[in-house]
Amino acid sequence: MRIAIIGAGATGLAAAFDLARAGHTAVVYEASGRLGGLAAGFREPHWQWSVERFYHHWFHSDKDILRLAEELGVRDKVIYKTPITALYHAGRFYPFDSPLAVLTFPGIPMADRVRFGAVGAYLKLTRDWQRLEHYTAHDWLGRRVGPRAYQALWEPMLEGKFGRHYQDVNMAWFWARIHARTRKLGTFEGGFQAFMDVLGAAIQHHRGTLHLDCHVQRLQPEAGRWCVVTARGEETFDLVLSTTSPALFSAMVPDLSPAYLDRLSTLRSLGAIALVVALDRPLGDGVYWYNLPKRAGFPCLCLVEHTSFISPDKFGGDHIVYLGDYLPSDHTYMTMSQDQMLREYMPALTLINKAFSPQWIRKSWLFRAGYAQPVPTRDHSRNIPDTATPLRGLYWASMSHVYPWDRGTNYAVQLGRRVAARMLAEAR
Ligand SMILES: Cc1cc2nc3c(=O)[nH]c(=O)nc-3n(C[C@H](O)[C@H](O)[C@H](O)COP(=O)(O)OP(=O)(O)OC[C@H]3O[C@@H](n4cnc5c(N)ncnc54)[C@H](O)[C@@H]3O)c2cc1C
C-alpha cells in the first residue's frame, strides 16, 4: 500500500518506521525543515551535541523508546543520569526528588511531610487510574495530602503549568506523572535530534520517503483513496495518518462531519514557550530542574540548566539554560519579540543567582509552539477520539490521544506504532 504520514514528530516517525518495515510505501510530509517535531533540536557550529528547542529527557520507565532504540541498534547511546530537581521555599531552593528530600523539606510541618510521602507512595503503587479520573487533582490532592502541603507543593505546580485550567485537570493525569516517572533521567548521545535522525534514516533504509519543508494543505477523499495536497502538488495514497493538532487536522480535512469536528473542538490544550540562553559560566550550583512558583514572583514555570545534566564540554563550554512555560496560544508572550521575552524572563536568572549579569549571555533563542500540552479534564477517557476517523482510510493520532500518561516522546512512539498496526490490520 501507499501510505502518507503527516508530521515527522515522534508519532509520525514511529508509525512510518513500522509501515515501511512491513513493506509498504511510507511517505512522510513535514512542514518544518527537520525531523522530531516538538522534540527537535538545534546546534551551534562549535557544539558537538544538539540542544532540544524545548527541554527534553526520558524516564527510566520509558520502555517504548528503549525498545525502539534497541531495534534501531542504538540502545547503547541512551544515557541515564540522576540530576537534581529542586523546589523553592522562602527564598531558597531545596532538592525535592527522593523520599529523604521530602522528609527533610522545611516548607511544611513534619506531620504533613509524612502524609505527603504516604500519598506519593500510594500513587506510585496503585494502578487504578480509572477511579482517579473521576476527580480533579485539585480536589483529590487537597483532601489527601491536606491543604498545607497541597498549597505549598502541588498547587503552585498545577497552577503554573495549567494556568486558569488548573482546577479542572483530572487526578489520573497527576497519578500518571507520579506512577511512571523516575529520578533517573535519560538522553541520547548527540541530543534528541540525533535520535530522530537515526529513526529517519531507518525509514529511508526501508524505502520510505521524507518530504521536509512540505506543508500539507488538504487531505481529500478521491475514489476510495486519499489525495494529499501540498504546494508542491498532489499525491494519492491508500491510507493517510495525520499526527497534527486537533485544530490543524480539522482545517486539513474539509470532509469531516460537523459532529466529528465538534468533538475535536472540545479538546483543550496549551501552547509552550522556551527561551534558551547560552551563558559563559554556570548559573546555579548544579541543580538541573528548578520548579519556579509564579506566586513568589518568578516569571515562568521552570528553569532548566541543561548543562547540569549534560556536560558543557558537549557545547563548546557554553552553559545552556532554558526558561520555560505553558501558555494559552493567544497569550501576549506567544507573539512578543525575543528581546522583549528576554526582558520578561531575565529576572528568573537573577533570582537563581544574585550575581547574574546580562553580560554572561553569549546568545539566546526563542521557541514557541501553539499545541504543546493537552488539558485532560474529569472522565477524560470518554473524550478521547478514536484514531480511526469516520472517513475510511483516514487516521489521526496526536498528543490528545495520549492518556492517562502525560504526553511525551515515549508515548508518542507507543501511539504511532499502535496506530500503524491498526491501519495494517484494518486494511487487510
Ligand atoms: C516544553 C515541552 C517539554 C517536553 N518535555 C518532554 C520530555 O522531557 N520528554 C519527552 O519525552 N517529551 C517531552 N515533551 C513532549 C514531546 O515533545 C511530545 O510528546 C512529542 O514530541 C509529540 O510528538 P508528536 O509526533 O505527537 O507531535 P509533534 O512533535 O508536535 O509533531 C507533529 C509534527 O507535525 C508537523 N505538522 C503540523 N502541521 C503540518 C502540516 N500541515 N503538514 C506537514 N506537517 C505538519 C509539525 O511540524 C510537527 O513536526 C515536551 C514537550 C514540550 C512542548
The ligand as a Gaussian input file, in Angstrom:
#p B3LYP/6-31G(d) Opt

LIG

0 1
 C        8.017000      22.206000      26.663000
 C        7.945000      20.755000      26.344000
 C        8.694000      19.839000      27.083000
 C        8.626000      18.497000      26.798000
 N        9.401000      17.637000      27.520000
 C        9.447000      16.340000      27.173000
 C       10.356000      15.466000      27.797000
 O       11.099000      15.843000      28.688000
 N       10.373000      14.166000      27.379000
 C        9.575000      13.705000      26.381000
 O        9.676000      12.533000      26.009000
 N        8.675000      14.509000      25.794000
 C        8.578000      15.809000      26.165000
 N        7.711000      16.646000      25.541000
 C        6.641000      16.085000      24.705000
 C        7.097000      15.624000      23.365000
 O        7.828000      16.619000      22.700000
 C        5.832000      15.296000      22.570000
 O        5.011000      14.436000      23.306000
 C        6.130000      14.600000      21.286000
 O        7.174000      15.225000      20.616000
 C        4.880000      14.590000      20.420000
 O        5.174000      14.052000      19.169000
 P        4.087000      14.106000      18.017000
 O        4.706000      13.478000      16.845000
 O        2.804000      13.554000      18.507000
 O        3.792000      15.655000      17.776000
 P        4.779000      16.786000      17.258000
 O        6.120000      16.602000      17.819000
 O        4.061000      18.065000      17.518000
 O        4.861000      16.523000      15.682000
 C        3.867000      16.931000      14.780000
 C        4.561000      17.356000      13.514000
 O        3.577000      17.681000      12.526000
 C        4.090000      18.722000      11.732000
 N        2.981000      19.367000      11.035000
 C        1.999000      20.126000      11.562000
 N        1.160000      20.556000      10.583000
 C        1.617000      20.031000       9.425000
 C        1.182000      20.103000       8.073000
 N        0.082000      20.780000       7.724000
 N        1.914000      19.468000       7.130000
 C        3.016000      18.761000       7.453000
 N        3.470000      18.664000       8.731000
 C        2.782000      19.284000       9.700000
 C        4.772000      19.619000      12.750000
 O        5.696000      20.482000      12.134000
 C        5.424000      18.592000      13.667000
 O        6.746000      18.305000      13.266000
 C        7.767000      18.019000      25.788000
 C        7.031000      18.928000      25.027000
 C        7.118000      20.282000      25.309000
 C        6.314000      21.246000      24.484000

